[in-house]
Amino acid sequence: MAKAYPTEFRDDVVRVARKHEAPINQIAKDFWISEATLHNWLKKSDVEDGARPGLNESERSELRALKKRTRLLEQENEILRRAAIYFA
């Protein structure tokens, strides 16, 4: 699993990249991260800022919670359906 970088670090790197003072590959080298990681952070930042379509972090967490709740309700429904068949 990839190591997690602190949010403050990510925000600082994205801020530096947004200034366009150096090429992306040089910024990535300077901060000891891969170029792909920096591109992913820039894309995620665009989504969070609303400049690019997609789900922001709060929407993703809400979607995860709703999917988990749906899965639980489907399991409960299946148990009740089987119980109704058993007692019928």
Phi, psi and omega in degrees: 000141180290147180286144181273134176264146178298149181301320181298320179297314179300315181298320179295316181296317180296318179300316178296317181294326180291338180288342179058035179274343180212159177295154181303317183295327178288321178296316179299317178297317182298325182263005178059044175233164179281156179295323179297321179298316179297318177299318178297318179296321178294318178298315181297321178295320177298319179294316179297324181279349180087007180280345182224141180292148178149179180267131175278178187299318181293322178293322178296318181292323177295319178297318177300316180296319180293320177295320178296316180296319179298316179298319179296316180295323177295322177294317179297319179297319179296319178297315179295322178297316179293324178293320179296320178294318182296318184273353183281000000 
